[in-house]
Amino acid sequence: MNNHFKNIEINDDIELKMNIYNLDTCIVNSFRRIVLSDVISNAFDKIIIKTNTSIINNEILSHRLSLIPLEIDIDDIDNICVELEVSNSDYDKKFVTSSDLKVISGKINIIPNILLVELRHGEKISLKMYPIKGNGKKHAKFQPVSVCSFKINEDVRIKQDIWDKLSVKSKKTFRKYCKETLSLDGDHYLYDNSIGAYGFKNFNENTKNKIVTGVKKYLSDNGIMDEDENKDVVIFNDQYYNKKYVYSFKLESHLVNPYIIFSKILYQFNQKIIDLQNKDIEIDNQSCNVGVCFIIEGEGHTIGNILSKELQKDDRVKYSYYKMKHPFDRKIM
């Protein structure tokens, strides 16, 4: 784990950020694909509407209710029932939110204050709903995260002639300034004149323009160069480590500690590899004039990308690729 996942941060108990080392792009992308399609989660699915006189029809209302985020691990899910009984006798509009939901059996946590519908005078909603387990392959409402993405880190360095003007002590101070003030990652420096790594930007806090401006200001304040000097001082390049890209990875969960979700991603990834070893792989020589064509049932882009990349590393293989004819046809060739 320590060789691959570093600088792990959890913010506000919902956001996980980390750097990933020594893994191919197909592996890192498989983490994103698995959490969006394979990790088992919970959502309201069976929704029984008794009365609905609101402007929102039953289908749209059911869809909104099913998208309310739930916990990923729920005990005794079959015995949970949630009720919504609301009406509006006033002439002002009434806002119905997830806080109006009442758990009448079982135990479940529901995020409050999620707007569901507006009720006008005399309108009423009466319904019951039950959660079930599922994954993103079945419906997006089962996805346990709202955001999951990754990008290649960029190494940030300054021109060598300017770097050489700094003393050893000044270089350490400069890198410390870049880490604390410009939010650059100081875990790994690709070049001797690197000052940090640039991953995800935090809104408008650490954009590339602000990094360049901050570097020029620091060098100007220390008499290395003039702040108004029109010179390209900062260089951005893809960051490598052991000849592989370094990635920034981020996910945001709903109600669950994101570290738990990432643990489930790794478990599902390992399970996919184990299941692949136990699958009956069909050889189809009719679809290929040269080489060998394998057909693997029940798999998609996640395994297809990984197999293709790993086969390309074998010196005996001239080329390898895969195709998936249709998203609903769960097999790869």
Disulfide bonds with the S-S distance in Angstrom:
none
